[in-house]
Amino acid sequence: MKLELSVGFPSDVLGRYYPNGKLGGLTFDGAPPGNVGQLVLLTVKVERPLREFEVKGQIAWARHKGSLNLKACFGVDFIGDHERLLQFARAELDPAALRLGPRLATDLPVRITHRGVTRKEFLVDLSDGGAFVRSPDPIAVGQEVELHLKPPRALLGFTLTGRVAWQRNTGNSPGFGVEFDAQSVNARPKLEKLLLKLSES
């Protein structure tokens, strides 16, 4: 049996995780799609950053609606392939292992706008899906940001919008990773042109 769980952010996976049983599992809303003990192939889809994981599991328990405060739900115990999902949810994976496309190293100045405040930072790397911003004061995961870029020798800049997907507060290069969102579609041609220029330099 196949089962799907869609969540907004990696932290939402942790909000559904329980440590009981041999490997732990995830809680689902509603009535179970099968009997307790039934094996399932679970697909977990995370919206930001956009990732998908397949995990083997087993329906372990069900709670039927008992009162206004107790909603019907059920649990799926992991029986394998769950380590990468949990590492991703806890932000323990190397961000390079999660990227959809290759990133180009750069040292490009960028203006970051967050909650109406704009500040100057530098991009460490850039791809068609996101960027890493070097900053002594990383913005929190989940926050929406605007990146105002002006390519070298260009007269006009362009703006990309996105959300902070991860941050690093330790080491020699603290900062935060931004995943661009669909609203940046109008800036895509300019971004692709910049990436081409960076790859040739």
Secondary structure as GFF3:
##gff-version 3
##sequence-region A 1 201
A	DSSP	beta_strand	2	7	.	.	.	ID=ss1
A	DSSP	alpha_helix	10	16	.	.	.	ID=ss2
A	DSSP	beta_strand	17	18	.	.	.	ID=ss3
A	DSSP	beta_strand	25	29	.	.	.	ID=ss4
A	DSSP	beta_strand	39	46	.	.	.	ID=ss5
A	DSSP	beta_strand	51	63	.	.	.	ID=ss6
A	DSSP	beta_strand	73	80	.	.	.	ID=ss7
A	DSSP	alpha_helix	83	89	.	.	.	ID=ss8
A	DSSP	three_ten_helix	95	98	.	.	.	ID=ss9
A	DSSP	beta_strand	104	114	.	.	.	ID=ss10
A	DSSP	beta_strand	117	126	.	.	.	ID=ss11
A	DSSP	beta_strand	130	134	.	.	.	ID=ss12
A	DSSP	beta_strand	144	149	.	.	.	ID=ss13
A	DSSP	beta_strand	158	168	.	.	.	ID=ss14
A	DSSP	beta_strand	175	180	.	.	.	ID=ss15
A	DSSP	three_ten_helix	182	187	.	.	.	ID=ss16
A	DSSP	alpha_helix	188	200	.	.	.	ID=ss17
###
